[in-house]
């Protein structure tokens, strides 16, 4: 008893184990499917690759320097660059990715306008190759997203056409970037124009000029399409890449762009560089420009004062006679003029500082501050603080283009600005005190000298006073004039801190994409592993019997033999194709049955063989007919009984009618001689099942069936019972007791594992005795040793052509048979 349970536990363990060999040979069995999937994948990859446009990447190199220009003094510059080159590099990188910068580039190149030509698979961008040029009227709307077809008729004429599907379309006015609704008329628009003619349509306004230097093909179709300006800007803003060229050259930046048209990439990169240079130079000259404006305003005031003093001197000379002033008094007057000049300088400084202080306290944009050196202020603290404040203010402005307000970056910049502003205000206060002290000292000296001139006549005193004011005004005017000239020269001499090292250029580099090899590799992998994965899933979900090895692992019932699949139009293959491999298989089954019957101690007279299966379609009738045939052909007098009373089949292959059979005999409606039919096969008789009875189980359990078998044993050497499926009804179990041996048909890739477990369980319990498995639809798998010595596949024999008939199949039939293996 314990051994029985040990066998059951061992069997359950075997069921749990995974059959890797079975999976491997299942996969190998589907090699045509895998090959087809690989070919299909490669084909799909090919058509994807040929439809993809080439992708190119071009680059340019620029350097960011810190070129400074002396302004008024040797230690001051117009362009303050607080933070050095590295900070400027960061600003340039940020600026290239800003919307404002890319809007300027797109606007300058008009990349919202596409020149296209119909290619083999899609519209191709022919920027730089188009035989015509479209001059867009930016003040009027242009329809968006609709290709305008242009067919060149000759050197002077072309046809403009397009197809509208609705009453309105969206248009854009590129001067203002506003979008408007364009009224259109559904249907096709077509009209001929001359090159250079002004076109004014609701959906397009502009002039189309013929470019003589570019060839064209008459009647070829070209297209012009307008795109949403904001979308184009956003696309290029996200596409352009900029970064340092290397760690050793942090001030050298590499700009790169990927696209479909190399000329378009070159123009964009070079335009980006040009606009960067101009923007940086404008920003660098901003301080000098503000200083010149400040000097101009001061110069204007001095000029007015000079004119007034000149007029005053002219009026004085006309009304007064002035005598020569004594030499000593003239010296006093010269000294007074010197002190007046110093006083004017200090007052200019004080006025500048007062204005600067008021500016810092009332304004938020500090980029408009004039140079302190324009009024002679050279205090290092003030110059440094002003430069830092201007630099931070410009940096904040740049940040506004790429960062939302409220970002922590703004908080950090504002904190630094507030700190520098506090430092500058303290420096202004200290400098103002110093200037006030200087003014007091100068005023005392002026008062002392003026007291010495009181001895002169009043007209002479008045003359000297006017003369002093006139000289002072002239000198101030000359100083401001000189400063303005110097500032203008320095501004004109300024150069951008951005230098082009290597401009973008098409040097014939090949495309970087599409990755055709990668697509082929992916197609190969998918085509190979996807069917394998599907086969693996189906293998896991498959609960059918697939191999003899699996049968022996799941059940203790022995395997009698293997029958290969053989495509034939009826079940008489053994009789009609005696040299076929399948006929040899049935003869091997007959030989094996001899040993089984002997070992079972069967009686010396007729042997009874029962053939059943789990469900219909497993080859039970096929095996019954052919086993009966091989016994009959061996000289054994054989009879085949059709006991599948519910679904009779065996009569059709012998081309006889099923009007009378075993049912008629069992109900005493016909005699035995009346139901026995002699077939065209020698030594083989047949008893069909007859009409389908209402009570088949009761008939098969009747005593008369037992008597019938006893009678037949006296007249026949072999009795073959074709019984109902064991898995559907219990009739076969009732008939087992009459059989000397039983065969349970197992159709590979069809019979369920549960049925084998059922048979094995009944075998262990003793309900089924003397039973063996006969495997049908067996496939010979080269290299897979099942251990039974049978090697009959789909019509293939191991004995060669000398022993077996050769199947004369066409190539079409062979290919068809391969695909049938997948069913």
LUMTIFI-999449 format. One record per residue (C-alpha): residue in three letters; x, y, z. Coordinates in pm, whole numbers, padded with zeros to 5 digits, always signed. Layout:
BEGIN
AlaXYZ ...
// end
This chain:
BEGIN
Unk+00000+00000+00000 Unk+00280+00238+00087 Unk+00450+00163-00243 Unk+00132+00262-00426 Unk+00127+00598-00251 Unk+00499+00641-00311 Unk+00432+00592-00680 Unk+00156+00850-00666 Unk+00380+01105-00491 Unk+00659+01036-00736 Unk+00417+01079-01024 Unk+00289+01409-00883 Unk+00648+01528-00849 Unk+00710+01441-01209 Unk+00407+01640-01313 Unk+00536+01947-01136 Unk+00879+01932-01302 Unk+00925+02145-01611 Unk+01008+01972-01937 Unk+01279+02192-02083 Unk+01353+01939-02354 Unk+00990+01936-02453 Unk+00985+02315-02475 Unk+01307+02316-02679 Unk+01177+02067-02930 Unk+00841+02242-02940 Unk+01027+02558-03039 Unk+01238+02369-03294 Unk+00921+02222-03437 Unk+00798+02571-03514 Unk+01116+02684-03689 Unk+00928+02774-04011 Unk+00700+03006-03811 Unk+01000+03167-03641 Unk+01170+03207-03978 Unk+00858+03367-04125 Unk+00836+03607-03827 Unk+01202+03703-03865 Unk+01157+03765-04237 Unk+00838+03961-04170 Unk+01015+04171-03905 Unk+01307+04245-04135 Unk+01063+04334-04413 Unk+00877+04575-04186 Unk+01208+04726-04075 Unk+01313+04770-04437 Unk+00995+04955-04531 Unk+01023+05170-04219 Unk+01385+05254-04301 Unk+01322+05344-04664 Unk+01037+05574-04561 Unk+01239+05759-04300 Unk+01426+06071-04398 Unk+01795+06110-04327 Unk+01878+06294-04006 Unk+02184+06519-03988 Unk+02372+06691-03707 Unk+02595+06992-03760 Unk+02795+07197-03512 Unk+02965+07531-03465 Unk+03220+07652-03209 Unk+03224+07992-03038 Unk+03438+08136-02761 Unk+03317+08366-02484 Unk+03587+08616-02385 Unk+03602+08901-02135 Unk+03728+09178-02364 Unk+03717+09504-02170 Unk+03770+09858-02295 Unk+03915+10138-02077 Unk+03666+10418-02017 Unk+03805+10751-01895 Unk+04052+10579-01660 Unk+04278+10282-01692 Unk+04096+10081-01425 Unk+03740+10130-01544 Unk+03549+09980-01834 Unk+03225+10044-02012 Unk+03126+09679-02010 Unk+03131+09551-01655 Unk+03149+09175-01632 Unk+03126+09101-01265 Unk+03181+08730-01210 Unk+03429+08677-01494 Unk+03404+08463-01805 Unk+03241+08163-01638 Unk+02938+08366-01539 Unk+02912+08505-01891 Unk+02934+08152-02034 Unk+02638+08052-01819 Unk+02446+08357-01938 Unk+02515+08272-02303 Unk+02405+07910-02255 Unk+02086+08032-02090 Unk+02021+08290-02359 Unk+02052+08040-02646 Unk+01770+07836-02493 Unk+01541+08137-02436 Unk+01228+08198-02637 Unk+01323+08561-02708 Unk+01652+08465-02872 Unk+01496+08188-03082 Unk+01213+08420-03188 Unk+01473+08659-03329 Unk+01647+08375-03515 Unk+01327+08228-03658 Unk+01203+08573-03754 Unk+01527+08657-03932 Unk+01533+08327-04125 Unk+01155+08299-04174 Unk+01163+07932-04076 Unk+00786+07942-04028 Unk+00778+07906-04407 Unk+00858+07566-04557 Unk+00963+07486-04914 Unk+00859+07129-04998 Unk+00864+06881-05285 Unk+00678+06556-05321 Unk+00919+06269-05261 Unk+00871+05897-05306 Unk+00703+05850-04969 Unk+00647+06199-04825 Unk+00699+06571-04873 Unk+01069+06659-04861 Unk+01214+06985-04732 Unk+01399+07157-05019 Unk+01517+07465-04830 Unk+01813+07605-05019 Unk+01720+07414-05335 Unk+01381+07562-05421 Unk+01375+07714-05772 Unk+01164+08004-05643 Unk+01147+08237-05345 Unk+00836+08346-05158 Unk+00840+08701-05021 Unk+00575+08699-04751 Unk+00355+08998-04674 Unk+00389+08987-04297 Unk+00109+09239-04244 Unk-00157+09003-04382 Unk-00268+08657-04268 Unk-00113+08342-04414 Unk-00304+08015-04386 Unk-00140+07767-04145 Unk-00070+07400-04208 Unk-00207+07391-04564 Unk+00043+07310-04844 Unk+00011+07562-05124 Unk+00088+07379-05447 Unk+00311+07564-05694 Unk+00356+07417-06041 Unk+00612+07598-06256 Unk+00476+07621-06608 Unk+00768+07807-06766 Unk+01026+08074-06686 Unk+00758+08339-06633 Unk+00441+08162-06519 Unk+00332+07926-06247 Unk+00011+07776-06114 Unk-00093+07828-05751 Unk-00347+07579-05616 Unk-00472+07425-05293 Unk-00766+07225-05161 Unk-00998+07355-04890 Unk-01228+07125-04694 Unk-01400+07382-04471 Unk-01528+07738-04472 Unk-01259+07873-04239 Unk-00898+07804-04155 Unk-00655+07949-03906 Unk-00412+08207-04037 Unk-00130+08406-03878 Unk-00007+08761-03928 Unk+00368+08727-03885 Unk+00427+09098-03821 Unk+00230+09078-03496 Unk+00219+08697-03457 Unk-00157+08721-03409 Unk-00379+08436-03526 Unk-00698+08508-03717 Unk-00973+08314-03889 Unk-00931+08301-04267 Unk-01249+08265-04472 Unk-01213+08001-04744 Unk-01439+07838-04998 Unk-01459+07457-04983 Unk-01316+07297-05293 Unk-01004+07334-05502 Unk-00853+07675-05572 Unk-00631+07709-05880 Unk-00502+08016-06062 Unk-00207+08109-06284 Unk+00027+08392-06191 Unk+00346+08548-06322 Unk+00666+08541-06121 Unk+00711+08871-05939 Unk+00339+08947-05946 Unk+00179+09067-05621 Unk-00064+08804-05493 Unk-00331+08918-05250 Unk-00563+08635-05145 Unk-00755+08582-04819 Unk-00527+08290-04734 Unk-00198+08404-04890 Unk-00037+08739-04961 Unk+00306+08787-05108 Unk+00526+08768-05414 Unk+00679+08456-05569 Unk+01004+08522-05752 Unk+01183+08282-05983 Unk+01545+08211-05881 Unk+01732+08193-06210 Unk+02042+08027-06064 Unk+01841+07721-05955 Unk+01712+07474-06215 Unk+01356+07345-06223 Unk+01161+07073-06399 Unk+00853+07195-06583 Unk+00519+07082-06438 Unk+00689+06953-06124 Unk+00485+07016-05812 Unk+00637+07219-05531 Unk+00474+07328-05208 Unk+00493+07616-04964 Unk+00351+07565-04617 Unk+00324+07817-04335 Unk+00361+07698-03977 Unk+00258+07835-03641 Unk+00536+08074-03542 Unk+00520+07983-03172 Unk+00536+07611-03245 Unk+00840+07653-03469 Unk+01017+07862-03205 Unk+00937+07607-02938 Unk+01064+07324-03157 Unk+01400+07489-03224 Unk+01432+07608-02864 Unk+01405+07248-02748 Unk+01621+07108-03029 Unk+01932+07325-03017 Unk+02205+07203-02786 Unk+02482+07413-02635 Unk+02752+07327-02387 Unk+03118+07364-02312 Unk+03347+07200-02562 Unk+03571+07045-02296 Unk+03670+07079-01934 Unk+04001+07234-02037 Unk+03831+07506-02242 Unk+03531+07613-02040 Unk+03494+07938-02235 Unk+03457+07754-02568 Unk+03098+07656-02643 Unk+02974+07399-02892 Unk+02640+07457-03060 Unk+02473+07164-03235 Unk+02142+07101-03404 Unk+01977+06792-03551 Unk+01747+06816-03852 Unk+01646+06685-04192 Unk+01798+06962-04408 Unk+02168+07042-04371 Unk+02142+07387-04530 Unk+01869+07477-04288 Unk+02078+07363-03992 Unk+02381+07560-04113 Unk+02180+07881-04153 Unk+02015+07843-03813 Unk+02343+07786-03628 Unk+02517+08076-03801 Unk+02217+08306-03748 Unk+02214+08206-03382 Unk+02580+08302-03352 Unk+02531+08634-03532 Unk+02235+08732-03316 Unk+02423+08628-03004 Unk+02714+08852-03104 Unk+02487+09149-03175 Unk+02288+09104-02854 Unk+02602+09071-02645 Unk+02757+09381-02807 Unk+02439+09580-02748 Unk+02442+09471-02387 Unk+02810+09551-02358 Unk+02756+09900-02505 Unk+02456+09967-02285 Unk+02669+10125-02010 Unk+02859+10340-02259 Unk+02531+10443-02426 Unk+02383+10548-02093 Unk+02702+10742-02015 Unk+02691+10925-02349 Unk+02329+11017-02282 Unk+02428+11156-01941 Unk+02718+11353-02090 Unk+02492+11490-02366 Unk+02244+11619-02110 Unk+02526+11778-01903 Unk+02687+11916-02218 Unk+02361+12075-02321 Unk+02330+12249-01986 Unk+02691+12373-02000 Unk+02638+12497-02356 Unk+02337+12701-02251 Unk+02531+12850-01962 Unk+02825+12927-02189 Unk+02602+13110-02434 Unk+02447+13308-02156 Unk+02785+13411-02009 Unk+02915+13502-02354 Unk+02614+13725-02410 Unk+02668+13878-02068 Unk+03033+13956-02152 Unk+02937+14111-02484 Unk+02679+14332-02318 Unk+02925+14436-02049 Unk+03197+14536-02300 Unk+02949+14740-02501 Unk+02843+14947-02200 Unk+03167+14972-02001 Unk+03523+15078-02065 Unk+03752+14828-01907 Unk+04110+14918-01841 Unk+04396+14677-01803 Unk+04387+14501-01468 Unk+04697+14499-01258 Unk+04918+14194-01289 Unk+04877+14096-00924 Unk+04502+14116-00951 Unk+04516+13909-01270 Unk+04697+13636-01079 Unk+04425+13642-00814 Unk+04170+13610-01088 Unk+04352+13307-01239 Unk+04362+13142-00897 Unk+03992+13207-00853 Unk+03926+13048-01192 Unk+04118+12739-01083 Unk+03918+12713-00761 Unk+03597+12766-00953 Unk+03689+12475-01178 Unk+03758+12251-00880 Unk+03431+12366-00726 Unk+03244+12284-01045 Unk+03397+11935-01054 Unk+03299+11867-00695 Unk+02951+11999-00754 Unk+02918+11773-01060 Unk+03023+11476-00850 Unk+02779+11571-00577 Unk+02498+11617-00828 Unk+02576+11278-00986 Unk+02580+11108-00645 Unk+02252+11268-00545 Unk+02091+11156-00868 Unk+02240+10807-00830 Unk+02114+10781-00474 Unk+01766+10887-00578 Unk+01778+10643-00871 Unk+01873+10353-00645 Unk+01595+10431-00401 Unk+01317+10482-00658 Unk+01397+10246-00947 Unk+01412+09869-00985 Unk+01596+09849-01319 Unk+01958+09946-01253 Unk+02088+09886-01606 Unk+02052+10257-01701 Unk+02321+10391-01464 Unk+02584+10617-01626 Unk+02955+10572-01564 Unk+03074+10746-01243 Unk+03397+10832-01423 Unk+03201+11061-01656 Unk+03202+11321-01374 Unk+03545+11228-01243 Unk+03441+10991-00964 Unk+03714+10733-00927 Unk+03642+10588-00581 Unk+03700+10213-00615 Unk+03410+10120-00388 Unk+03160+10315-00598 Unk+03298+10191-00931 Unk+03298+09830-00813 Unk+02948+09847-00666 Unk+02805+10014-00977 Unk+02960+09747-01200 Unk+02822+09469-00983 Unk+02474+09619-00973 Unk+02462+09667-01350 Unk+02588+09312-01410 Unk+02333+09161-01170 Unk+02056+09370-01321 Unk+02139+09247-01672 Unk+02162+08890-01544 Unk+01815+08924-01393 Unk+01678+09052-01721 Unk+01823+08754-01906 Unk+01674+08520-01648 Unk+01328+08662-01708 Unk+01334+08514-02060 Unk+01376+08157-01945 Unk+01248+08140-01586 Unk+00908+08208-01438 Unk+00875+08490-01189 Unk+00880+08364-00831 Unk+01161+08120-00893 Unk+01424+08079-00624 Unk+01680+08205-00876 Unk+01515+08548-00869 Unk+01523+08547-00489 Unk+01896+08484-00492 Unk+01962+08762-00748 Unk+01739+09009-00564 Unk+01921+08933-00240 Unk+02257+09002-00405 Unk+02121+09320-00564 Unk+01994+09447-00229 Unk+02330+09373-00070 Unk+02524+09558-00341 Unk+02277+09848-00331 Unk+02327+09885+00046 Unk+02704+09883+00000 Unk+02679+10144-00278 Unk+02449+10371-00076 Unk+02696+10365+00214 Unk+02982+10444-00026 Unk+02777+10732-00173 Unk+02713+10874+00173 Unk+03080+10863+00265 Unk+03186+11016-00069 Unk+02927+11294-00036 Unk+03070+11388+00302 Unk+03419+11405+00152 Unk+03297+11616-00139 Unk+03115+11852+00099 Unk+03434+11900+00298 Unk+03623+11972-00024 Unk+03360+12225-00128 Unk+03387+12404+00208 Unk+03764+12427+00169 Unk+03735+12556-00188 Unk+03469+12810-00091 Unk+03696+12947+00182 Unk+03981+12986-00064 Unk+03750+13156-00313 Unk+03621+13395-00045 Unk+03977+13481+00060 Unk+04082+13565-00298 Unk+03762+13755-00369 Unk+03832+13978-00066 Unk+04165+14075-00219 Unk+03986+14192-00534 Unk+03757+14428-00348 Unk+04013+14711-00389 Unk+03955+14720-00764 Unk+03696+14946-00921 Unk+03352+14789-00948 Unk+03358+14772-01324 Unk+03687+14585-01312 Unk+03554+14354-01044 Unk+03249+14286-01259 Unk+03466+14227-01563 Unk+03682+13976-01381 Unk+03377+13797-01246 Unk+03222+13764-01589 Unk+03555+13661-01738 Unk+03591+13389-01473 Unk+03243+13254-01550 Unk+03314+13263-01920 Unk+03646+13080-01887 Unk+03491+12827-01652 Unk+03202+12757-01889 Unk+03436+12722-02186 Unk+03660+12481-02000 Unk+03363+12277-01874 Unk+03224+12260-02227 Unk+03559+12145-02363 Unk+03594+11882-02089 Unk+03248+11737-02154 Unk+03305+11751-02528 Unk+03630+11560-02486 Unk+03467+11303-02260 Unk+03184+11249-02505 Unk+03425+11202-02794 Unk+03625+10957-02590 Unk+03313+10761-02493 Unk+03192+10752-02855 Unk+03532+10629-02977 Unk+03543+10358-02712 Unk+03187+10249-02793 Unk+03271+10229-03162 Unk+03585+10031-03082 Unk+03396+09780-02867 Unk+03375+09425-02998 Unk+03144+09144-02890 Unk+03276+08904-02629 Unk+03159+08622-02856 Unk+03400+08507-03125 Unk+03325+08244-03388 Unk+03594+07977-03388 Unk+03435+07736-03632 Unk+03115+07838-03808 Unk+02857+07580-03910 Unk+02922+07439-04255 Unk+02809+07146-04464 Unk+03129+06954-04534 Unk+02953+06646-04669 Unk+02906+06459-04344 Unk+02676+06160-04370 Unk+02349+06126-04181 Unk+02340+06018-03820 Unk+02000+05858-03863 Unk+01774+05687-03900 Unk+01944+05399-03720 Unk+01874+05146-03991 Unk+02103+04886-03839 Unk+01932+04927-03503 Unk+01592+04883-03668 Unk+01712+04564-03834 Unk+01854+04434-03506 Unk+01529+04516-03327 Unk+01329+04350-03603 Unk+01553+04044-03585 Unk+01519+04021-03207 Unk+01145+04078-03210 Unk+01090+03845-03503 Unk+01294+03575-03329 Unk+01194+03609-02965 Unk+00828+03712-03000 Unk+00715+03382-03153 Unk+00935+03196-02904 Unk+00768+03389-02623 Unk+00424+03309-02764 Unk+00522+02943-02802 Unk+00644+02947-02442 Unk+00316+03094-02318 Unk+00115+02846-02522 Unk+00340+02569-02391 Unk+00267+02673-02035 Unk-00105+02692-02107 Unk-00103+02370-02307 Unk-00265+02084-02113 Unk-00241+01831-02392 Unk-00003+01539-02428 Unk+00285+01630-02658 Unk+00535+01345-02644 Unk+00587+00982-02548 Unk+00827+01100-02279 Unk+00547+01304-02124 Unk+00316+01001-02131 Unk+00570+00780-01955 Unk+00633+01052-01697 Unk+00265+01099-01615 Unk+00143+00739-01616 Unk+00257+00390-01529 Unk+00055+00241-01816 Unk+00300+00103-02076 Unk+00323+00238-02430 Unk+00242-00019-02691 Unk+00359+00171-02997 Unk+00371+00489-03198 Unk+00164+00576-03503 Unk+00276+00865-03716 Unk+00048+01108-03890 Unk-00023+01006-04248 Unk-00237+01214-04482 Unk-00468+00980-04667 Unk-00824+01001-04796 Unk-00959+00709-04586 Unk-00871+00483-04293 Unk-00762+00185-04506 Unk-00406+00306-04535 Unk-00255-00025-04423 Unk-00441-00217-04692 Unk-00404+00033-04972 Unk-00048+00150-04881 Unk+00111-00165-04736 Unk+00467-00036-04783 Unk+00410+00295-04611 Unk+00572+00384-04282 Unk+00238+00394-04106 Unk+00156+00042-04226 Unk+00486-00074-04082 Unk+00393+00100-03757 Unk+00069-00097-03733 Unk+00256-00420-03803 Unk+00490-00331-03517 Unk+00183-00279-03296 Unk+00061-00626-03400 Unk+00397-00775-03300 Unk+00391-00598-02965 Unk+00036-00722-02904 Unk+00155-01081-02938 Unk+00384-01033-02637 Unk+00112-00852-02443 Unk-00145-01124-02506 Unk+00099-01398-02412 Unk+00203-01223-02092 Unk-00163-01175-01999 Unk-00227-01550-02029 Unk-00491-01515-02299 Unk-00674-01831-02404 Unk-00542-02040-02688 Unk-00847-01972-02903 Unk-00954-01628-03037 Unk-00802-01318-02878 Unk-01017-01018-02797 Unk-00873-00670-02830 Unk-01056-00360-02707 Unk-00968-00019-02847 Unk-01092+00299-02682 Unk-00989+00661-02623 Unk-01077+00958-02407 Unk-01278+01162-02657 Unk-01372+01150-03023 Unk-01106+01241-03276 Unk-00808+01063-03122 Unk-00791+00792-03390 Unk-00978+00510-03218 Unk-01168+00400-03528 Unk-00859+00457-03744 Unk-00653+00228-03521 Unk-00929-00033-03496 Unk-00962-00064-03873 Unk-00588-00081-03941 Unk-00504-00319-03656 Unk-00782-00547-03779 Unk-00641-00511-04130 Unk-00285-00610-04039 Unk-00415-00917-03852 Unk-00626-01015-04149 Unk-00338-00960-04391 Unk-00121-01186-04173 Unk-00369-01472-04230 Unk-00562-01435-03908 Unk-00934-01459-03947 Unk-01042-01133-03795 Unk-01370-00963-03715 Unk-01418-00596-03627 Unk-01712-00504-03404 Unk-01844-00151-03404 Unk-01955-00112-03041 Unk-01960+00269-03043 Unk-02338+00268-03055 Unk-02373+00644-03004 Unk-02149+00759-03292 Unk-02082+00475-03536 Unk-01812+00527-03799 Unk-01637+00212-03926 Unk-01883+00127-04204 Unk-01801+00428-04423 Unk-01447+00326-04512 Unk-01568-00015-04632 Unk-01845+00149-04835 Unk-02122-00050-04671 Unk-02445+00064-04513 Unk-02514+00074-04142 Unk-02871-00053-04170 Unk-02817-00369-03962 Unk-02557-00432-03699 Unk-02485-00542-03346 Unk-02782-00345-03213 Unk-03022-00545-03429 Unk-02864-00867-03304 Unk-02876-00769-02938 Unk-03248-00683-02960 Unk-03318-01014-03143 Unk-03416-00834-03458 Unk-03154-01000-03677 Unk-02950-01318-03672 Unk-02572-01325-03646 Unk-02529-01417-04010 Unk-02743-01121-04109 Unk-02525-00868-03926 Unk-02186-01007-04026 Unk-02050-00845-04343 Unk-01757-00973-04539 Unk-01524-00689-04649 Unk-01313-00670-04961 Unk-01011-00741-04741 Unk-00940-01111-04718 Unk-00994-01267-04372 Unk-01163-00949-04240 Unk-01529-00944-04147 Unk-01724-00658-03999 Unk-02020-00609-03770 Unk-02136-00251-03778 Unk-02315-00090-03488 Unk-02648-00057-03661 Unk-02909+00207-03587 Unk-02850+00426-03283 Unk-03046+00279-02988 Unk-03207+00479-02707 Unk-03032+00263-02443 Unk-02677+00186-02564 Unk-02532+00125-02217 Unk-02797-00135-02129 Unk-02740-00318-02456 Unk-02363-00335-02402 Unk-02415-00467-02049 Unk-02654-00737-02163 Unk-02579-01111-02139 Unk-02636-01147-02509 Unk-02325-00945-02593 Unk-02118-01181-02383 Unk-02274-01477-02563 Unk-02202-01308-02895 Unk-01833-01279-02814 Unk-01820-01645-02711 Unk-01975-01745-03043 Unk-01732-01532-03239 Unk-01435-01685-03059 Unk-01519-02015-03215 Unk-01509-01878-03569 Unk-01236-01611-03558 Unk-00874-01582-03454 Unk-00891-01214-03359 Unk-01183-01004-03236 Unk-01137-00625-03243 Unk-01379-00415-03040 Unk-01420-00050-03145 Unk-01577+00094-02827 Unk-01708+00437-02720 Unk-01463+00696-02578 Unk-01377+00625-02218 Unk-01377+00991-02118 Unk-01733+01054-02239 Unk-01927+00746-02128 Unk-01867+00440-01909 Unk-01956+00186-02178 Unk-01590+00103-02247 Unk-01532+00018-01880 Unk-01811-00239-01898 Unk-01650-00399-02203 Unk-01298-00424-02060 Unk-01385-00748-01884 Unk-01441-00917-02221 Unk-01102-00816-02361 Unk-00773-01002-02337 Unk-00595-00671-02398 Unk-00703-00307-02417 Unk-00559-00019-02612 Unk-00614+00341-02507 Unk-00553+00580-02796 Unk-00352+00894-02715 Unk-00336+01155-02988 Unk-00036+01377-02931 Unk-00109+01750-02909 Unk-00478+01663-02868 Unk-00545+01430-02574 Unk-00573+01616-02244 Unk-00341+01543-01953 Unk-00643+01498-01724 Unk-00760+01197-01923 Unk-00423+01030-01883 Unk-00444+01090-01511 Unk-00792+00938-01513 Unk-00673+00626-01697 Unk-00368+00600-01471 Unk-00584+00628-01163 Unk-00819+00354-01281 Unk-00518+00142-01376 Unk-00374+00177-01028 Unk-00709+00095-00873 Unk-00742-00217-01089 Unk-01046-00100-01282 Unk-00846-00118-01604 Unk-00630-00424-01662 Unk-00411-00534-01946 Unk-00424-00183-02093 Unk-00160-00010-02304 Unk-00124+00327-02472 Unk-00103+00360-02848 Unk+00029+00705-02944 Unk-00123+00852-03257 Unk-00002+01154-03459 Unk+00349+01090-03335 Unk+00615+01325-03477 Unk+00968+01202-03519 Unk+01206+01453-03357 Unk+01563+01401-03460 Unk+01798+01374-03166 Unk+01517+01328-02914 Unk+01551+00978-02775 Unk+01220+00850-02641 Unk+01361+00508-02565 Unk+01109+00294-02749 Unk+01286+00220-03071 Unk+01004+00352-03290 Unk+01079+00622-03537 Unk+00775+00684-03750 Unk+00701+01044-03827 Unk+00482+01225-04071 Unk+00513+00973-04342 Unk+00889+00927-04282 Unk+01036+00582-04230 Unk+01374+00485-04097 Unk+01410+00188-04324 Unk+01465+00374-04648 Unk+01322+00345-04993 Unk+01408-00023-05023 Unk+01138-00113-04773 Unk+00888+00173-04795 Unk+00699+00346-05066 Unk+00832+00686-05159 Unk+00570+00961-05143 Unk+00567+01148-05469 Unk+00488+01497-05338 Unk+00525+01819-05525 Unk+00709+02114-05370 Unk+00375+02283-05314 Unk+00248+01980-05121 Unk+00563+01968-04910 Unk+00531+02336-04818 Unk+00162+02282-04747 Unk+00247+01994-04514 Unk+00491+02214-04325 Unk+00217+02463-04251 Unk-00019+02187-04153 Unk+00216+02106-03867 Unk+00108+02427-03697 Unk-00252+02318-03674 
// end
